[in-house]
Amino acid sequence: METVTRVEIMRSGHFGLRAAAAAALLLTGACTQAPGLAGVSAQSPSALSPSATPSGPAPTAEGQAAAQHPKGDDPVNVPPPKLSKYTYAFPVKGCKTSYQRKLLVLPKTTIWAKQGCAFVAPTDGVVDEVNLVNKWNPATDAGVDREGRFVTIIGDDGVRYLGGHLDVVADGVKPGVRVKAGQLLGRVGKTGNARDTGSNLYFAISWKTGPAYWWVRRGMVEPWDYLDAWDSGNRTFSPREETLKLRGKLGETPPCSVQCGTRQPVPQSSKSPRPKKTGGGGDDDVDKVITINPSIAPFGQ
């Protein structure tokens, strides 16, 4: 009985030693392993063995060059948006120009250009008025004569365009003649009250009236925004809407408000003045403003 007890104690001691050893091994493994997700190695990439590096040949210089992004194509020029069904041209062609962008006396502008530069039709339309005679006299400075030689057209957009201070009117330009945008109408000059200034084109936008309402012809709509657009390539920016709106507000024949009168001429002598010639050409001729239709026409006709 005593012998059996000793054997059991010995066996019990062996089992305890084995259990203690196993526990020590488990504790050691837990302490040496870095924390991480289950099933995922916690070793850093640098601790991986060489056999774990990606297989394949090392990249060459040719391969790296082939992997570079190709150069982009040249930018594509996108045309400006179409703003109307009408097409316009800057009214002075083939010459360097400058012009005013602010209201001075009238809503018109002075386009400075060398004498002889081409004045062209701003849009498709029909010639309305042609003045072949420079009647302006500095002594009287009558508003009706200030533009000297001029041409007006009624565009297909219904708007009237005036080019004044012309040196000459182009051959074949007469009332009723149909013209295209960019077609020659005359040459920039110094007629009218531009006699003592540099050559320029008096350019104005309005609506059609009879010749008795000459002050309307001299300019009602500020033109510089349209000139800017036509000069920069947006050839469909139209003054039709603004012109129609202003005409509806002011009426077809608003009263004259600027430069309406005529100066009293200074007497030169006590002799009776000679009557003016009635024919034969020259700047002393009577009024030669020719118009396609002296009556007031509806807007756009």
C-alpha positions as MATLAB code, in Angstrom:
seq = 'METVTRVEIMRSGHFGLRAAAAAALLLTGACTQAPGLAGVSAQSPSALSPSATPSGPAPTAEGQAAAQHPKGDDPVNVPPPKLSKYTYAFPVKGCKTSYQRKLLVLPKTTIWAKQGCAFVAPTDGVVDEVNLVNKWNPATDAGVDREGRFVTIIGDDGVRYLGGHLDVVADGVKPGVRVKAGQLLGRVGKTGNARDTGSNLYFAISWKTGPAYWWVRRGMVEPWDYLDAWDSGNRTFSPREETLKLRGKLGETPPCSVQCGTRQPVPQSSKSPRPKKTGGGGDDDVDKVITINPSIAPFGQ';
ca = [
       0.000    0.000    0.000;
       2.736    2.389    0.756;
       4.538    1.458   -2.462;
       1.478    2.232   -4.589;
       1.122    5.609   -3.030;
       4.702    6.519   -3.874;
       4.215    5.485   -7.478;
       1.128    7.650   -7.811;
       2.955   10.607   -6.295;
       5.820   10.173   -8.766;
       3.429    9.958  -11.709;
       1.624   13.006  -10.485;
       4.930   14.877  -10.285;
       5.825   13.909  -13.880;
       2.509   15.123  -15.193;
       2.946   18.426  -13.346;
       6.385   18.955  -14.818;
       5.105   18.249  -18.336;
       2.196   20.602  -17.869;
       4.472   23.345  -16.593;
       6.821   22.881  -19.548;
       3.962   23.068  -22.034;
       2.645   26.204  -20.416;
       6.086   27.802  -20.579;
       6.328   27.025  -24.298;
       2.919   28.564  -24.982;
       3.789   31.668  -22.987;
       7.064   32.103  -24.853;
       5.334   31.850  -28.247;
       2.696   34.381  -27.273;
       5.288   36.881  -26.148;
       7.448   36.623  -29.277;
       4.623   36.935  -31.840;
       3.669   40.502  -32.833;
       0.025   41.444  -32.666;
      -1.990   41.266  -35.829;
      -5.153   40.031  -37.455;
      -5.902   36.361  -37.446;
      -4.364   34.631  -40.456;
      -2.323   37.702  -41.414;
       1.412   37.832  -40.916;
       2.538   40.644  -38.652;
       6.026   40.727  -40.142;
       7.042   43.923  -41.938;
       7.848   43.701  -45.686;
      11.549   44.141  -44.903;
      11.474   40.995  -42.769;
      10.227   38.871  -45.652;
      12.655   36.419  -47.128;
      14.182   37.113  -50.562;
      12.011   34.404  -52.010;
       8.949   36.547  -51.241;
       9.929   39.383  -53.653;
       7.954   39.654  -56.943;
       9.308   37.463  -59.663;
      10.224   38.781  -63.144;
      13.035   40.703  -64.870;
      14.164   44.084  -63.589;
      12.731   47.116  -65.497;
      14.946   48.455  -68.286;
      15.409   52.023  -69.522;
      13.502   51.206  -72.714;
      10.608   49.834  -70.723;
      10.466   52.907  -68.530;
      10.467   55.172  -71.587;
       7.614   53.192  -73.119;
       5.604   53.600  -69.920;
       5.692   57.415  -70.073;
       2.459   59.194  -71.010;
       2.355   60.430  -74.626;
       2.263   64.162  -75.292;
      -1.180   65.667  -75.824;
      -2.392   66.956  -79.173;
      -2.550   70.669  -79.969;
      -5.613   72.407  -78.501;
      -8.693   72.402  -80.706;
     -10.024   75.853  -81.579;
     -13.674   75.952  -80.612;
     -15.737   78.543  -82.527;
     -17.678   81.096  -80.478;
     -21.321   80.265  -79.825;
     -23.836   81.258  -82.479;
     -25.845   84.111  -81.011;
     -28.088   84.975  -83.950;
     -28.838   83.891  -87.494;
     -27.057   86.973  -88.862;
     -23.389   87.319  -89.751;
     -21.424   90.537  -89.296;
     -18.144   92.086  -90.424;
     -16.061   94.787  -88.788;
     -16.823   97.931  -90.852;
     -13.191   98.816  -91.663;
     -11.281   96.158  -93.569;
      -7.565   95.633  -94.077;
      -6.333   98.510  -91.904;
      -5.225   99.082  -88.350;
      -7.989  100.770  -86.386;
      -8.888  102.145  -82.990;
     -12.214  103.420  -81.714;
     -13.904  104.943  -78.717;
     -15.840  102.793  -76.248;
     -17.742  105.475  -74.389;
     -20.592  107.866  -74.914;
     -19.439  111.360  -75.807;
     -22.084  113.457  -77.560;
     -24.091  110.832  -79.418;
     -24.328  107.036  -79.116;
     -21.978  106.481  -82.047;
     -18.266  105.900  -82.361;
     -15.318  107.236  -84.309;
     -13.218  104.502  -85.909;
      -9.779  105.952  -86.545;
      -8.132  104.613  -89.686;
      -5.913  105.871  -92.492;
      -7.495  107.764  -95.343;
      -8.489  105.407  -98.133;
      -9.123  102.381  -95.933;
     -12.111  100.289  -96.969;
     -15.496  100.911  -95.382;
     -17.451   97.681  -95.810;
     -21.007   96.554  -95.183;
     -21.353   95.363  -91.580;
     -23.915   92.730  -92.628;
     -25.996   91.555  -95.561;
     -28.616   94.078  -96.550;
     -29.758   96.784  -98.972;
     -28.255  100.234  -99.519;
     -30.712  102.840  -98.222;
     -29.148  106.313  -98.414;
     -26.146  107.633 -100.301;
     -24.800  111.162  -99.878;
     -22.340  112.037 -102.621;
     -21.827  115.665 -101.623;
     -19.827  117.114  -98.763;
     -22.019  120.047  -97.731;
     -20.642  120.680  -94.260;
     -19.752  124.301  -93.574;
     -17.836  125.151  -90.374;
     -19.543  128.535  -90.252;
     -22.966  126.965  -89.757;
     -21.977  123.494  -88.527;
     -25.404  122.099  -89.332;
     -26.021  118.731  -87.709;
     -27.557  117.306  -90.860;
     -24.285  117.892  -92.753;
     -21.753  116.778  -90.155;
     -21.133  113.314  -91.630;
     -20.139  114.667  -95.049;
     -20.287  111.888  -97.618;
     -21.969  108.823  -96.203;
     -23.714  105.549  -96.968;
     -26.401  103.813  -94.948;
     -27.695  100.281  -95.365;
     -30.675   98.483  -93.909;
     -29.399   95.094  -92.825;
     -31.356   91.884  -93.124;
     -31.550   92.156  -89.329;
     -33.678   95.306  -89.775;
     -31.003   97.604  -88.340;
     -29.664  100.709  -90.102;
     -25.889  101.204  -90.260;
     -24.213  104.494  -91.169;
     -20.660  105.074  -92.342;
     -19.760  108.755  -92.628;
     -16.816  111.108  -93.296;
     -16.149  109.095  -96.460;
     -13.584  110.257  -98.965;
     -15.457  108.565 -101.809;
     -18.428  106.270 -102.253;
     -17.650  103.008 -104.047;
     -18.764  102.603 -107.656;
     -22.153  100.994 -108.032;
     -23.249  101.749 -104.471;
     -26.691  103.305 -104.784;
     -30.067  102.937 -103.093;
     -31.682   99.592 -103.676;
     -28.452   97.710 -104.363;
     -28.095   94.520 -102.368;
     -24.767   94.066 -100.575;
     -23.062   91.304  -98.613;
     -21.251   91.555  -95.303;
     -17.699   92.741  -95.977;
     -18.513   94.292  -99.360;
     -16.855   97.628 -100.166;
     -19.141  100.645  -99.721;
     -16.633  103.504  -99.701;
     -13.271  104.795  -98.492;
     -12.439  106.367  -95.142;
     -11.839  110.098  -95.406;
     -12.157  113.504  -93.726;
     -15.378  114.944  -95.129;
     -17.941  116.679  -92.952;
     -16.747  118.042  -89.639;
     -13.775  115.652  -89.769;
     -12.049  118.129  -92.077;
      -9.752  119.401  -89.342;
      -9.165  116.046  -87.628;
      -7.504  112.816  -88.610;
      -9.266  110.604  -91.134;
     -11.900  108.390  -89.568;
     -15.152  106.560  -90.082;
     -18.245  107.906  -88.336;
     -20.088  104.678  -87.469;
     -23.645  104.638  -86.114;
     -26.446  102.143  -85.486;
     -30.132  103.093  -85.595;
     -33.379  102.123  -87.310;
     -34.869  103.204  -90.612;
     -36.612  106.570  -90.854;
     -37.203  109.077  -93.617;
     -34.398  111.558  -94.401;
     -36.266  114.315  -92.562;
     -35.343  112.563  -89.303;
     -31.617  112.770  -89.911;
     -30.793  112.859  -86.174;
     -31.987  109.262  -85.825;
     -29.629  108.258  -88.613;
     -26.687  109.800  -86.713;
     -26.843  107.153  -83.996;
     -29.235  105.732  -81.415;
     -27.598  102.499  -80.197;
     -24.153  102.351  -78.578;
     -22.061  100.350  -81.069;
     -18.808   99.482  -79.307;
     -19.873   96.167  -77.737;
     -20.841   94.923  -81.190;
     -17.636   96.219  -82.746;
     -15.640   94.442  -80.035;
     -17.408   91.165  -80.813;
     -17.065   91.441  -84.594;
     -13.412   92.405  -84.315;
     -12.582   89.524  -81.951;
     -14.255   86.838  -84.063;
     -17.785   86.544  -82.693;
     -19.512   87.448  -85.936;
     -23.072   86.580  -84.857;
     -23.511   89.097  -82.012;
     -26.461   91.139  -83.279;
     -27.725   94.624  -82.310;
     -31.228   93.778  -83.546;
     -32.737   93.050  -80.142;
     -31.334   96.187  -78.488;
     -32.328   98.355  -81.447;
     -35.877   97.001  -81.504;
     -36.240   97.517  -77.758;
     -34.978  101.115  -77.879;
     -37.162  101.955  -80.858;
     -40.182  100.671  -78.960;
     -39.257  102.839  -75.982;
     -38.478  106.099  -77.826;
     -40.786  105.753  -80.796;
     -39.922  105.547  -84.462;
     -39.241  109.266  -84.824;
     -38.151  110.699  -81.472;
     -37.514  114.455  -81.386;
     -34.007  115.748  -81.969;
     -32.125  116.413  -78.740;
     -28.432  116.835  -79.646;
     -26.787  119.189  -82.189;
     -30.152  120.038  -83.681;
     -29.668  123.683  -84.542;
     -27.554  125.574  -87.034;
     -25.105  128.319  -86.188;
     -25.829  131.743  -87.609;
     -23.231  132.433  -90.273;
     -20.990  135.443  -89.760;
     -21.697  138.124  -92.408;
     -18.794  138.346  -94.823;
     -19.854  141.449  -96.742;
     -22.799  143.699  -97.453;
     -23.249  142.231 -100.927;
     -26.204  140.024 -101.577;
     -25.245  136.355 -101.499;
     -25.166  134.540 -104.786;
     -27.661  131.707 -105.194;
     -26.249  128.228 -104.978;
     -25.798  126.198 -108.111;
     -28.332  123.523 -108.778;
     -26.195  121.160 -110.800;
     -22.813  120.499 -112.298;
     -21.153  118.614 -109.415;
     -18.862  119.788 -106.665;
     -19.362  120.429 -102.985;
     -21.547  123.489 -103.627;
     -24.347  121.422 -105.129;
     -27.693  121.190 -103.449;
     -28.530  118.263 -101.196;
     -27.880  115.008 -102.975;
     -28.915  112.554 -100.299;
     -30.505  109.741 -102.238;
     -32.740  107.313 -100.431;
     -34.464  104.126 -101.477;
     -37.678  105.078  -99.690;
     -38.195  108.580  -98.247;
     -41.159  107.440  -96.170;
     -40.893  105.844  -92.779;
     -40.731  102.073  -93.119;
     -41.619   99.522  -90.437;
     -38.752   98.033  -88.445;
     -36.952   95.323  -90.388;
     -38.176   96.420  -93.822;
];
